[in-house]
Amino acid sequence: MRRFEFPVDLPHAKSVNQTLAEVRSLRLSGIVVALLCAGGAAWLLTLGRPWAYIVGAVLVVAALTSAWVALWAPRKVGSVQDLYHESPLVPAVVSEVRPRGLTLLALVDIAKPGTADRRYALVTRNVQAVPAHQKRVGERVPCVAVLSDRTTRNTTGSWQMVSPMPIAWGTRDAKVLREATDAIGDAEWTLLKNKVGLSEKVSATDDHRLVLDRSDLPGELR
């Protein structure tokens, strides 16, 4: 697994990193839902009727579940430093340009550690912006791949959830961005360039990814 070490600019990451923004949004939603459910349960219990006790109990469970999500989300994702430190460096390119954002197409080995063979997949992610990069199709955007599972019962040998996170969301240093780009082999960049046309097809899949056949890979990636 190829990693890329660099000092994370925390103020910059907090202001532009979309992954962190999504976690904050999930946490806030969990808190709001928990408070609403708890308030509804309290009101129902004051009615003193059998049906109100039943519905109130359901709302209490919903409130506890939402509160758990609010606490679990930040711990599940981890700190931004940990994400950049522990996630593999992967190539990505701008594959689609929209009025209000971009689509990134990344090449990621989704095989879990200890798996005998590599399992490369094209992965897309819609983003609002990527600082220090041009808004044009084919623009190279070095990223890390945030890898995780939806459940602990996954036995497929592949990560269930894959999300490319640009290095530019963690630093404003142009030298770091150049070094990250150079650390990725030319064969990977060339493969992505040739697969840009598959971006819409990849985005249309349930997991926003498309596993590549070994015959589609250059020799050094097989």
C-alpha positions in Angstrom: 0.0 0.0 0.0 1.5 3.3 -1.1 1.3 6.1 1.4 2.3 9.7 1.1 3.4 11.7 4.2 2.9 15.4 4.5 2.1 18.0 7.2 -1.7 18.5 7.2 -2.8 22.2 7.3 -5.7 21.8 9.8 -7.3 25.3 9.3 -7.2 24.7 5.5 -8.6 21.2 5.8 -11.4 22.3 8.1 -12.4 25.0 5.6 -12.3 23.0 2.3 -12.2 19.3 3.1 -15.6 17.9 1.9 -15.1 14.7 3.8 -15.0 16.5 7.1 -18.0 18.7 6.1 -20.0 15.5 5.4 -19.1 14.1 8.8 -20.1 17.4 10.5 -23.4 17.4 8.6 -24.1 13.8 9.6 -23.3 14.5 13.2 -25.5 17.6 13.3 -28.4 15.8 11.6 -28.1 13.0 14.3 -28.2 15.6 17.1 -31.2 17.4 15.6 -33.2 14.2 15.1 -32.3 12.9 18.5 -33.6 16.1 20.1 -36.8 16.1 18.1 -37.5 12.5 18.9 -36.8 13.0 22.6 -39.1 16.0 22.7 -41.8 14.1 20.9 -41.5 11.2 23.3 -41.6 13.4 26.3 -44.8 15.0 25.1 -46.5 11.7 24.3 -45.7 10.3 27.7 -47.5 13.3 29.3 -50.7 12.2 27.6 -50.9 9.1 29.7 -52.6 6.9 27.1 -51.6 3.4 26.1 -51.0 4.2 22.4 -48.9 7.3 23.4 -46.7 5.1 25.6 -46.1 2.8 22.6 -45.3 5.6 20.1 -43.2 7.3 22.8 -41.1 4.2 23.3 -40.5 4.0 19.6 -39.3 7.7 19.6 -37.0 7.0 22.5 -35.3 4.3 20.6 -35.1 6.5 17.6 -33.6 9.3 19.7 -31.0 6.9 21.2 -30.1 5.6 17.7 -29.6 9.1 16.3 -27.5 10.2 19.3 -25.3 7.1 18.8 -24.9 8.0 15.1 -23.9 11.6 16.1 -21.2 10.1 18.4 -20.1 7.3 16.2 -19.6 9.2 12.9 -16.5 11.2 13.9 -14.9 8.2 15.6 -15.6 6.0 12.6 -14.0 8.4 10.2 -11.1 9.5 12.5 -9.2 12.7 12.4 -8.1 14.3 9.1 -4.5 13.6 10.0 -5.2 9.9 10.5 -7.1 9.8 7.2 -4.2 11.2 5.2 -1.6 9.1 7.2 -3.4 5.8 7.0 -5.0 5.9 3.5 -3.2 4.9 0.3 -2.1 7.5 -2.3 -4.1 7.1 -5.5 -4.4 8.9 -8.8 -7.5 10.8 -9.8 -8.4 13.1 -12.7 -11.2 15.5 -13.3 -13.6 13.5 -15.5 -16.6 15.9 -15.6 -17.0 19.6 -15.2 -20.4 21.0 -14.0 -21.5 24.5 -13.2 -21.4 23.8 -9.5 -18.7 21.2 -9.1 -16.6 18.5 -10.6 -16.5 14.7 -10.8 -13.2 13.0 -9.9 -12.4 9.6 -11.4 -9.8 7.7 -9.3 -8.0 4.4 -9.8 -8.0 2.4 -6.5 -6.9 -1.1 -5.5 -9.9 -2.1 -3.4 -8.4 -5.5 -2.3 -8.0 -5.8 1.4 -4.6 -6.4 3.0 -3.7 -10.0 2.8 -5.7 -10.6 -0.4 -3.6 -12.6 -3.0 -4.4 -10.4 -6.0 -4.9 -6.8 -6.7 -8.4 -5.6 -7.5 -8.3 -2.3 -9.3 -11.5 -0.3 -9.7 -12.5 3.0 -11.2 -14.2 5.1 -8.5 -16.0 8.5 -8.9 -16.8 11.2 -6.5 -18.6 14.4 -7.0 -16.9 17.4 -5.3 -17.6 21.1 -5.1 -14.1 22.3 -5.7 -10.4 21.2 -5.5 -8.1 24.1 -4.6 -4.9 24.6 -6.6 -6.2 22.5 -9.5 -7.7 23.7 -12.8 -11.3 23.0 -13.5 -10.8 21.0 -16.7 -11.3 17.4 -17.8 -8.0 15.4 -17.5 -6.6 17.6 -14.7 -4.4 15.4 -12.4 -5.6 15.4 -8.8 -3.5 13.2 -6.4 -5.7 11.8 -3.7 -5.8 9.3 -0.8 -8.4 6.6 -0.9 -10.5 6.4 2.3 -11.4 2.7 2.7 -14.0 1.2 5.0 -16.7 -1.4 5.3 -20.4 -0.9 6.0 -20.5 -4.0 8.3 -18.0 -6.1 10.1 -19.4 -9.2 8.3 -17.8 -8.4 4.9 -15.9 -11.4 3.7 -15.6 -10.5 0.0 -11.9 -9.5 0.3 -12.7 -6.0 -1.1 -13.5 -2.8 0.7 -17.2 -2.0 0.5 -16.8 1.8 0.7 -14.1 3.8 -1.2 -13.9 7.5 -1.4 -11.0 9.5 -3.0 -10.0 12.5 -0.9 -7.7 15.1 -2.7 -4.4 16.0 -1.2 -5.3 19.6 -2.0 -8.0 19.4 0.7 -5.2 18.9 3.3 -2.5 21.4 2.2 -2.0 24.6 0.2 1.7 23.7 -0.4 2.2 23.5 -4.2 5.5 21.6 -3.6 3.6 18.9 -1.7 1.0 18.6 -4.5 3.8 18.2 -7.1 5.5 15.5 -5.0 2.3 13.6 -4.6 1.6 13.7 -8.3 5.2 12.5 -9.1 4.9 9.7 -6.6 2.2 8.1 -8.7 3.4 6.0 -11.7 2.9 7.2 -15.3 1.1 3.9 -16.1 -1.6 4.8 -13.6 -2.1 8.3 -14.9 -2.2 7.1 -18.5 -4.8 4.4 -17.6 -7.0 7.0 -16.0 -6.7 9.3 -19.0 -7.8 6.6 -21.3 -10.8 5.7 -19.0 -12.2 9.2 -18.6 -15.0 8.4 -21.0 -16.3 5.8 -18.5 -17.0 8.4 -15.8 -20.8 8.5 -16.3 -21.0 4.7 -16.4 -19.1 4.4 -13.1 -21.2 7.1 -11.4 -24.4 5.2 -12.5 -23.4 2.2 -10.4 -24.7 1.7 -6.9 -21.3 2.1 -5.3 -19.9 4.6 -7.8 -17.2 2.1 -8.8 -16.4 -0.3 -11.7 -13.9 -3.1 -11.2 -11.5 -3.4 -14.1 -10.6 -6.7 -15.8 -7.0 -7.7 -15.6 -6.8 -7.4 -19.4 -7.5 -3.7 -19.1 -4.5 -3.1 -16.8 -1.0 -2.4 -17.9 1.6 -5.0 -17.1 3.0 -3.3 -14.0 -0.4 -3.2 -12.3 -1.4 -6.9 -12.9 
